[in-house]
Amino acid sequence: MQTIRDGDDSNKYHILTYGCQMNVRDSEIMAGLLEAMGYTAADTVEDADIILFNTCSVRHSAENKVYGKLGKMMALKRKKPDTLIAFGGCMAQLPEVRQKLKKSGVDVVFGTHNIHELPHLIEEAKSKKQAVYRVWEQEGMVVEPVPSQRRPGLSAYVNIMYGCNNFCSYCIVPYTRGRERSRQPEAIIKELEEIAALGYREVTLLGQNVNSYGHGLEKEIDFADLLEMASAVEGINRIRFTTSHPKDMSDKLIGAVAILPKVCEHIHVPLQAGSNEVLRRMNRHYTREHYLELTHKIRQRIPGVAITSDLIVGFPGESEEDFLDTLDMVKKVRFEAAFTFMYSPRSGTRAASWEEQLDLEEKKERLQRLNQVQYQIATEINQSMQGSIKEVMVEGPSKTNPEKLTSRTRTNHIVIFSGPKDLIGQLINVRIIEARTFSLFGEVVN
């Protein structure tokens, strides 16, 4: 969970953000809308006049965290009855969640498709002194422009598209985010120019599947074309993107990453499972053979590239042999890093109703075995960098040791080092002197 806060005036807001980078970006837009209404960010929920939940529904565990926090906020509201509680994000798109909220005393409920209506909904709830629930069941046109209050730092998120058309059998996202809609390229480039003028030096382009960018636009354009346009924006030093679906990552896109100097050599391309049978049941539309060919091509054409992945263990019907196929793929591809998960049934998805559910202990055991293999590979890759010199962007003080600085390589590796604070915001070279599983330690190279 992340919070947007800081501020000191009356009429204050506090946003509680759960979930992915897209939700972080949505919260920045919500903050912009609230500030346009005259609100300022509060340091704590206790100081806020409006408490806004921006929620995630990918897993039930994420929902349970939200409900737990909501209970605490409603207790706060009983002490301060004028506090307005607003509830948005992916959970709000689900009818069963909205039914629960009706008994909770939440003042405003809105969905992922009508964030731009938030000011109107707040004013309506305040003027009528009654709850306002307005959630669009289907996506509409992309609304441009919308205000934004970005998080401080050097790196910014920019949505290039919304929604997903893939309907993986385990995933709720197409139901909460709607079908794919691409933003106009001119609007994206204008936003990049604006954030460059604000001092941001790195951008991450966001989409459920960035490979689909451009579908449905009148102008003939694809994601590789957009990367070339983005690379021409002055002031932006690094460009990242997420996520690429393995089924439709084109040679043209791989070539663009290879030749465009600002585009970082890091590709997040989720495998999810190494068994063809499991991939079929997941509705992923590719095979392990396709994935191996794709990642081999990526490594051939982009020297020094880092490939990262998402992996799920314990999918319904996954046999020990299927799981061993996943371990085999991890060993063959050698991911720099991977987000690993136990399968969790998500009501509203096809896989949740299947009978072949694995028990929790078996899923835990497989996750542990998977992590052992992946962590060992990550350690070996990091150790291979000892003694090498890497370009890093210095992001600020280290979270674990404020006396040191934290930085990031083009391949998205964290490097901790000692140095003066005036290096923050700069691109510098560091020599890697120590490697661990999740981070590197370095020294400045003059």
Residue, then its C-alpha position, 0 to 999 in steps of 0.5 A: m500500500q502507498t499513501i499520497r500525503d504532505g500538506d498543511d491547509s484546511n480541507k485535506y485529503h488522504i489517499l490509501t493506494y493498494g495494488c499495481q503501478m496503474n493504481v499508483r498512477d490513478s491515485e495521482i489523478m485522484a489527488g489532482l482532481l481533489e487539489a483542483m477542488g481546493y483540497t490539500a494532502a494530509d499528513t495522516v488519516e486523522d487530519a483528513d476531511i476526505i479519506l479515499f481508498n483506491t483498491c485492488s481486486v487481483r487477490h482476495s488477500a488484497e481485498n481483506k487488507v482493504y476491508g480491515k483498513l476500512g473498518k478502522m476508518m469507519a471507526l475514525k468516522r464515528k469520532k469525526p462524523d463529517t469525515l467523508i469516506a470515498f471508495g474506488g478502484c478495482m474492488a468497486q467494479l465488483p457487484e458483490v463488493r458494492q453490496k457489502l459497502k452499502k452496509s458500511g457507511v461509505d459516502v462515495v463509491f466510484g469505479t475505474h471507468n469514471i475517476h474523472e467524475l470524483p469531484h462531482l460525486i463528492e459534491e453531490a454526497k456533501s450537498k445531499k448528505q447521503a451516500v452516492y454510488r456511481v460505478w460505470e459497468q462498462e468502459g467509456m472513451v478515454v477522458e483527456p486531459v485530467p489533472s494530476q498531482r504526481r509523487p515526488g522523485l525522478s521517475a514517473y508513470v504514464n498510462i498509454m492504454y487501459g483495459c485488457n482483452n486477454f481473459c486469462s482464466y485466473c485474472i479479474v482485470p478484464y472485468t474490473r478494467g474493461r476492454e483495451r483502449s489506447r490513448q492518442p499518441e499526441a496526448i502521451i507525448k504531451e504528458l511526457e513533455e510536461i513531466a520532463a519540464l517538472g524535472y522527472r528523468e525516467v518514465t515507465l509506460l503502463g499498459q496491461n499489455v503494451n504490445s497491444y498499443g495502437h489497436g483501435l486508433e484511427k492513426e496506424i501506430d504500434f508500441a514500437d512507434l510510440l517508443e521512438m516518439a517518446s525517445a525524442v522528448e528532451g529531458i527524459n533520460r530513461i524509458r521503461f515499460t510494463t507489461s509485455h505479453p509473450k503471445d504478441m511481442s513483435d520483432k519490431l518491438i524487440g528491435a526498438v528496445a535494441i536500438l533506441p538509446k533511452v529505452c532501458e534493457h529490461i523486459h518484463v514478460p510474464l511466463q506464469a507457468g512452464s507447462n503447456e497444459v497449464l498454460r492452455r488452461m490459463n488461456r495464455h495463448y503461447t507454449r513453453e517452446h514459443y517462450l523459449e524462442l522469444t527470450h532467446k531472440i530477446r537476449q540475442r538482439i539486446p545485449g545485456v538485457a534483463i528479463t523478469s517474469d511473473l510465476i504462479v504455482g498451484f494452478p488448478g490441476e497442476s501436477e508435480e510434472d507440470f510444476l517441474d516444467t516450471l522449474d525447468m523453464v526458470k533454469k533455462v531462461r534464468f530470470e534476473a528477478a521474478f514475482t512468484f505467487m501461489y494461485s489464489p482463487r478469484s471469484g468471478t474468474r473461470a479457474a475459481s470454479w474448477e474442481e481440481q484446486l490444490d491444497l494450501e500446503e502443497k502450494k506453499e511447498r511448491l512456492q518454496r521450491l520455486n523461490q529457492v531456484q529463482y533466488q539462487i539464479a538471481t544471486e549468481i547473476n548479481q555475483s557475475m556483475q562484481g567488478s563491473i562498472k554500471e551506469v546508474m540513476v541516483e534516486g535518493p537516500s537508501k530506505t534501509n540506510p539513509e546514510k547511503l544512496t540508492s540507485r538503479t541500473r538500466t536493467n533495473h538492479i538496485v545499487i547501494f553506495s556511499g556518496p554526497k547527496d548532490l548526486i541525487g538525480q544524476l546519471i553516474n558510473v559505479r563499480i559493483i563491489e558486492a552482490r546479494t540476491f536482491s541488491l548490489f553494492g557499489e562505489v562511485v567511479n570518478 
